[in-house]
Amino acid sequence: MRGPWPVFFVRTAVALATLAAAAAPAQDVRLRMAASLCTSMTRQALASQLVPPLASSASPADSVQALQAERLAQQRDSDVARLDQLKPFNGLYATGEADQTFSENHGARYSFGLEWELFDQGRAEARRNLDRFKLENRTQYVQLLRDMEERQLQEKLLAVEQMRDKLLATLYQREEAAIRPVLERRRRELAAGRATRADLAEAEFKAERAALRARHYASLGDVLVYPQAQELINHIEDVQLHPQPELLERAASRSADIQLQALLAERNRFLPSVKDNTSVRLFLERQKDLDRGPYSAAGVRIRIPLGNDEVRDTVAQSSAGLFREQQESMRAALGQKLTLLAERLRLRQNDMRLLQAENHMVQQKADIACYRLDHPVSSLPEADRDVEELTLRLYELQREILSARLDVLEVLTQISALVKPREPQELYSLVAAPPAH
């Protein structure tokens, strides 16, 4: 074919080649993310859903309440041992009496000997007073123990919050590092006309939020981090409490409030009684009465008050019944609190599992977006923006999941303060949940 058409085709081909050559540098304007970068971003965000090791220069000696609790236990054991060594007064008295008459034909009169008092101001009353002192001592230590347990719980809850702050400092630093390249790409995209100022403002807000919170949490003081607590945090979703009746029985038997009510009920034994004023004295004396020669005498002196303990017994029974009702009421309240905390624990665990499920879903979306980077589909939008948004969401989910672990630990700490297990196995067992598909 001759004429102007071949020339036209040639010129068109040259123009297209020129446009293609000019479009080659425009690939930089598209700012497409490399697949290797995509994989590193998503995998870094998904590297672990476990709490990383939290460095701490604090030592167990920095736990004020733990040291005071240890000293209290040592002091209590020492005082109890000393009180057990005390012996009540045996009731023996040395007696003596002497006088001189000034009348004619009357001389001196005297007596000396031993008396054994059994009740009033004697052996029984001494044992009663010693028992009362021991009861008051036990009551005092139970009150101190109750106050100490409340302060220990507050210290442990504060430690959980401080661990949360240290963890958030680490996670926000990671998030800040992940947002920094995204913010830089937004600026380049805005200059290239591929992003709006609203897109840039959103990225700047996220970067500023991560930076401010990272600096805030990093500036907080050092905390005491127990390795046992950190190990438990990373298996907190597998914690399964023992049956509530078993926990309630342990909590009731170790409750300082219930023990205190029992001690207060024992005070009824020391209400004034008729027998407290009863006197039975056995005596052996050597006497000289006026002008008579000295002689020995032995006998019994008895003094019994008139009256009865009917009113006293009525008051004691009424008071004992009141304390028993108080114990039952406290036991019921303890069971209700355990039920509430156990339900809250399960709710926090379920929330964490939901976050893990969402994390798995976002991970799959991120994997698809990364695949689309290497295998673009013309009918689908570019995957760069999806990868960035999904990656940042993965960082947020990681922070929420790890924070949820601490939420579960906080509730478990409150339950432990009620049950007071001597070993963790008395409170819960670790049962691994089946893997999610």
C-alpha positions in Angstrom: 0.0 0.0 0.0 1.5 3.3 -1.1 0.7 6.7 -0.1 0.7 8.6 3.2 -0.5 5.7 5.4 2.8 3.8 5.8 4.4 7.1 6.8 1.6 7.6 9.3 2.2 4.2 10.9 5.9 4.8 11.1 5.4 8.1 12.7 2.8 6.6 15.1 5.2 3.8 16.1 8.0 6.3 16.8 5.6 8.4 18.9 4.5 5.4 20.9 8.1 4.5 21.5 8.9 8.0 22.6 5.9 7.9 25.0 7.0 4.6 26.4 10.5 5.9 26.9 9.1 8.9 28.7 6.8 6.7 30.8 9.7 4.6 32.0 10.8 7.1 34.7 7.1 7.5 35.7 7.3 4.1 37.3 9.0 5.9 40.2 5.9 8.2 40.4 3.7 5.1 41.0 5.8 4.4 44.0 5.0 0.7 43.9 6.0 -1.2 47.0 8.4 -4.1 46.5 7.1 -7.6 47.4 10.1 -8.2 49.7 9.2 -5.0 51.6 5.6 -6.1 51.8 6.5 -9.5 53.2 8.9 -8.0 55.7 6.3 -5.5 57.0 3.5 -8.0 57.4 5.8 -10.7 58.9 7.4 -8.3 61.3 4.0 -7.3 62.5 3.0 -10.9 62.9 6.3 -12.1 64.3 4.8 -12.9 67.6 1.6 -12.5 69.7 3.6 -13.1 72.9 4.8 -10.5 75.3 8.5 -9.9 74.6 11.0 -10.1 77.5 10.6 -6.8 79.4 13.9 -5.7 80.8 13.9 -4.4 84.4 16.6 -3.3 86.7 14.4 -3.6 89.7 14.8 -6.5 92.2 12.4 -8.4 94.4 13.8 -6.3 97.3 12.0 -3.3 95.8 8.6 -4.8 96.6 7.7 -3.0 99.8 4.6 -4.9 100.6 6.2 -8.3 100.0 9.0 -7.4 102.5 6.6 -6.2 105.1 4.4 -9.3 104.7 7.5 -11.5 105.2 8.5 -9.5 108.3 4.9 -9.8 109.6 4.9 -13.6 109.2 8.2 -13.9 111.0 7.0 -11.6 113.8 3.8 -13.6 114.1 5.6 -16.9 114.3 8.0 -15.6 116.9 5.3 -14.1 119.1 3.1 -17.2 118.9 6.1 -19.4 119.9 6.8 -17.1 122.9 3.2 -17.1 124.0 3.1 -20.9 123.8 6.0 -21.0 126.2 4.2 -18.9 128.8 2.7 -20.8 131.8 -0.3 -19.5 133.6 0.0 -18.6 137.3 -0.3 -21.7 139.5 -2.5 -20.0 142.1 -0.1 -20.5 145.1 0.2 -17.8 147.7 2.4 -17.4 150.7 0.3 -16.0 153.5 1.2 -14.3 156.8 -0.4 -12.3 159.5 0.7 -10.9 162.9 -0.6 -8.6 165.5 0.0 -7.6 169.1 -2.7 -6.8 171.7 -2.1 -4.2 174.4 -4.6 -5.7 176.8 -3.4 -7.5 180.0 -2.9 -11.2 179.9 -3.0 -11.3 176.0 0.1 -11.7 173.9 1.0 -11.8 170.2 -1.0 -13.5 167.5 0.4 -14.7 164.1 0.0 -17.1 161.3 1.9 -18.1 158.2 1.4 -20.7 155.5 0.4 -21.5 151.9 -2.8 -21.0 150.1 -3.8 -22.4 146.7 -6.5 -20.4 145.0 -8.3 -22.3 142.2 -10.6 -19.7 140.7 -10.8 -16.0 141.7 -7.3 -14.6 141.4 -6.0 -18.1 141.1 -5.0 -20.8 138.7 -8.2 -20.8 136.6 -8.3 -17.0 136.3 -4.6 -16.8 135.3 -5.3 -19.3 132.5 -8.3 -17.4 131.4 -6.3 -14.1 131.3 -3.6 -15.8 129.3 -6.1 -17.2 126.8 -7.7 -13.8 126.5 -4.3 -12.3 125.7 -3.5 -15.0 123.1 -6.9 -14.3 121.5 -6.3 -10.6 121.3 -2.8 -11.2 119.9 -4.2 -13.5 117.2 -7.0 -11.0 116.4 -4.4 -8.2 116.0 -2.3 -10.3 113.6 -5.4 -11.2 111.5 -6.3 -7.6 111.2 -2.7 -6.7 110.2 -2.8 -9.6 107.7 -6.1 -8.4 106.2 -4.7 -4.9 105.7 -1.4 -6.3 104.4 -3.3 -8.4 101.8 -5.2 -5.4 100.5 -2.0 -3.4 100.1 -0.3 -6.4 98.4 -3.2 -6.7 95.9 -2.9 -3.0 95.2 0.9 -3.3 94.6 0.4 -6.3 92.3 -2.3 -4.5 90.3 0.0 -1.5 90.0 2.8 -3.9 88.8 0.5 -5.2 86.1 -0.2 -1.6 85.0 3.5 -0.8 85.0 4.2 -3.9 82.9 1.5 -2.7 80.5 3.2 0.7 80.3 6.6 -0.9 79.6 5.0 -3.2 76.9 3.2 -0.3 75.3 6.5 1.6 75.1 8.0 -1.2 73.1 5.0 -1.7 70.8 4.5 2.0 70.1 8.2 2.2 69.2 7.7 -0.6 66.7 4.5 1.0 65.3 6.4 4.3 65.0 9.1 2.6 63.0 6.5 1.0 60.7 4.5 4.2 60.1 7.6 6.2 59.2 8.1 4.8 55.7 4.3 4.9 55.1 4.3 8.6 55.9 7.3 9.2 53.6 5.4 7.4 50.7 2.3 9.5 51.4 4.3 12.7 50.9 5.8 11.4 47.7 2.4 10.3 46.5 0.9 13.7 47.3 3.6 15.3 45.2 2.9 12.9 42.4 -0.8 13.4 42.6 -1.7 9.9 43.8 -2.8 10.9 47.3 -4.9 13.7 48.8 -4.0 16.0 51.7 -6.5 14.0 53.8 -4.5 10.8 53.2 -1.3 12.6 54.3 -3.0 14.1 57.3 -4.2 10.7 58.4 -0.7 9.2 58.1 0.8 12.2 60.0 -1.8 11.7 62.8 -0.9 8.0 63.2 2.8 8.8 63.2 2.4 11.6 65.7 0.2 9.4 68.0 2.7 6.6 67.9 5.6 8.9 68.6 4.0 10.7 71.4 2.8 7.6 73.2 6.2 5.9 72.6 7.9 8.8 74.3 5.4 8.9 77.1 5.5 5.2 78.0 9.3 5.1 77.6 9.8 8.0 80.1 8.0 6.1 82.9 10.1 4.6 85.7 11.5 1.1 85.9 9.2 -1.6 87.3 9.6 -5.0 88.8 8.9 -7.8 86.3 8.7 -11.3 87.6 9.8 -14.0 85.1 7.0 -16.3 86.4 4.4 -13.6 85.6 5.7 -13.0 82.1 5.7 -16.7 81.4 2.1 -16.9 82.6 1.1 -14.0 80.4 2.1 -15.8 77.3 -0.1 -18.8 78.2 -3.0 -16.8 79.7 -5.5 -17.9 77.1 -5.0 -21.5 78.3 -5.8 -20.7 82.0 -8.8 -22.7 83.2 -10.0 -22.1 86.8 -10.8 -24.9 89.1 -14.5 -25.5 89.9 -16.0 -22.7 91.9 -17.0 -24.7 94.9 -13.4 -25.8 95.3 -12.1 -22.2 95.0 -14.8 -21.0 97.4 -13.9 -23.5 100.0 -10.2 -22.5 99.9 -11.0 -18.8 99.8 -13.4 -19.1 102.8 -10.9 -21.1 104.9 -8.1 -18.5 104.2 -10.2 -15.4 104.3 -8.9 -12.9 107.0 -12.4 -11.4 107.4 -14.0 -14.8 108.1 -11.2 -15.7 110.5 -11.6 -12.4 112.3 -15.3 -13.0 112.8 -14.5 -16.4 114.3 -12.0 -14.8 116.7 -14.5 -12.1 117.7 -17.0 -14.9 118.4 -14.5 -16.5 120.8 -14.5 -13.4 122.9 -17.9 -14.5 124.3 -16.0 -17.0 126.4 -14.6 -14.1 128.4 -17.9 -12.5 129.4 -18.2 -12.0 133.2 -19.5 -15.1 134.8 -20.5 -16.1 138.4 -17.7 -18.6 138.6 -15.2 -15.7 137.9 -16.0 -14.4 141.4 -16.1 -17.8 143.0 -13.2 -18.4 145.4 -12.0 -21.8 146.6 -8.8 -21.7 148.6 -7.0 -24.6 150.0 -4.6 -23.6 152.9 -2.0 -25.0 155.2 -0.9 -22.7 158.0 1.1 -22.5 161.2 -0.8 -20.3 163.7 -0.4 -18.9 167.2 -3.6 -17.4 168.6 -3.1 -15.0 171.6 -1.8 -16.9 174.6 -2.2 -20.3 173.0 0.8 -22.2 171.8 1.5 -22.5 168.1 -0.4 -25.1 166.1 -0.9 -26.2 162.5 -4.2 -25.8 160.6 -5.4 -26.9 157.2 -8.7 -26.4 155.5 -10.8 -24.9 152.7 -12.1 -21.4 152.3 -15.0 -21.0 149.9 -16.8 -17.9 148.7 -19.6 -18.3 146.2 -21.5 -15.3 144.9 -25.2 -15.3 144.8 -26.8 -15.1 141.4 -26.7 -17.0 138.0 -25.4 -16.6 134.5 -28.8 -16.8 132.7 -28.5 -13.3 131.2 -24.9 -13.7 130.4 -25.5 -17.0 128.6 -28.4 -15.4 126.6 -26.2 -12.6 125.5 -23.3 -15.0 124.6 -25.6 -17.2 122.4 -27.1 -14.2 120.7 -23.7 -12.7 119.9 -22.4 -16.1 118.7 -25.4 -16.4 116.4 -24.7 -13.0 115.0 -21.1 -13.8 114.2 -22.1 -17.0 112.5 -24.6 -15.1 110.3 -21.8 -12.7 109.5 -19.5 -15.5 108.5 -22.3 -17.0 106.2 -22.9 -13.6 104.7 -19.2 -13.1 104.0 -19.0 -16.5 102.5 -21.9 -15.8 100.2 -20.3 -12.4 99.2 -17.0 -14.2 98.6 -18.8 -16.7 96.3 -20.5 -13.9 94.4 -17.2 -12.1 93.9 -15.5 -15.2 92.7 -18.4 -15.8 90.2 -18.1 -12.3 88.9 -14.4 -12.4 88.5 -14.5 -15.8 86.9 -17.0 -14.6 84.3 -14.9 -11.5 83.7 -11.8 -13.7 83.2 -13.6 -15.8 80.6 -14.9 -12.7 78.9 -11.4 -11.2 78.7 -10.1 -14.5 77.3 -12.8 -14.6 74.7 -12.1 -11.0 73.7 -8.4 -11.9 73.2 -9.4 -14.9 71.1 -11.6 -12.7 69.0 -8.7 -10.3 68.5 -6.5 -13.3 67.5 -9.2 -14.3 65.0 -9.3 -10.8 63.5 -5.6 -10.8 63.4 -5.6 -14.1 61.4 -8.2 -12.6 59.0 -6.2 -9.4 58.5 -3.1 -11.5 58.0 -4.8 -13.4 55.2 -5.9 -10.1 53.5 -2.3 -8.8 53.8 -1.0 -12.0 52.2 -3.4 -11.6 49.3 -2.4 -7.9 48.9 1.3 -8.9 48.9 0.5 -11.5 46.2 -1.2 -8.9 44.1 2.0 -6.8 44.2 3.8 -9.4 42.1 0.7 -10.4 40.1 -1.3 -7.2 39.4 -4.8 -7.6 38.1 -6.0 -4.8 35.9 -9.6 -5.1 37.1 -8.5 -4.6 40.8 -7.1 -1.5 42.4 -3.4 -1.4 43.3 -2.4 -3.3 46.4 0.1 -0.8 47.8 -2.4 1.1 49.9 -4.0 -2.1 51.1 -0.7 -3.5 52.2 0.1 -0.4 54.2 -3.3 -0.1 55.9 -3.4 -3.8 56.7 0.1 -3.8 58.1 -0.6 -0.9 60.4 -3.8 -2.7 61.5 -1.7 -5.7 62.3 0.5 -3.6 64.5 -2.6 -2.2 66.3 -4.0 -5.7 66.7 -0.7 -7.0 68.1 -0.9 -4.2 70.7 -4.5 -4.9 71.5 -3.8 -8.7 71.9 -0.8 -8.2 74.2 -2.8 -5.6 76.2 -5.6 -8.1 76.5 -3.2 -10.6 77.9 -2.5 -8.2 80.7 -6.3 -7.6 81.2 -6.7 -11.3 81.8 -3.6 -11.3 84.2 -5.2 -8.4 86.1 -8.4 -10.4 86.7 -6.5 -13.5 87.6 -4.5 -11.5 90.2 -7.7 -10.4 91.8 -9.0 -14.0 91.9 -5.7 -15.1 93.4 -6.0 -12.5 96.1 -9.3 -14.0 97.2 -8.3 -17.7 97.0 -4.7 -17.2 98.3 -3.3 -20.3 96.6 0.0 -21.6 98.0 0.7 -23.1 94.6 -0.6 -22.0 91.2 -2.1 -25.5 90.7 -4.5 -24.7 93.6 -6.1 -22.0 91.5 -6.0 -23.0 87.8 -4.7 -25.5 85.3 -3.3 -24.8 81.8 -5.4 -26.5 79.1 -4.3 -25.6 75.6 -7.1 -24.6 73.3 -7.4 -26.3 69.9 -5.7 -24.4 67.1 -8.0 -22.1 65.1 -8.5 -23.0 61.5 
